[in-house]
Amino acid sequence: MIGADYDAQHWFREKNDKFWPGQEFGLEIDQILHQQRSKYQDVLVFK
């Protein structure tokens, strides 16, 4: 799996089994400041 998401418990998680099998990067979100999706990227700015 390759991808990133955030959930209702205020956690942003990024996982890439191809390059880092068994590892996941996570950040706790205090507040979402900006969210935008374009044809080429997802932008999530948070504190």
Secondary structure, DSSP 8 states (H G I E B T S, - for coil): -EEEEE-TTSEEEEEETTTSTT-EEEEE-S-EEEEEE-SS-EEEEE-
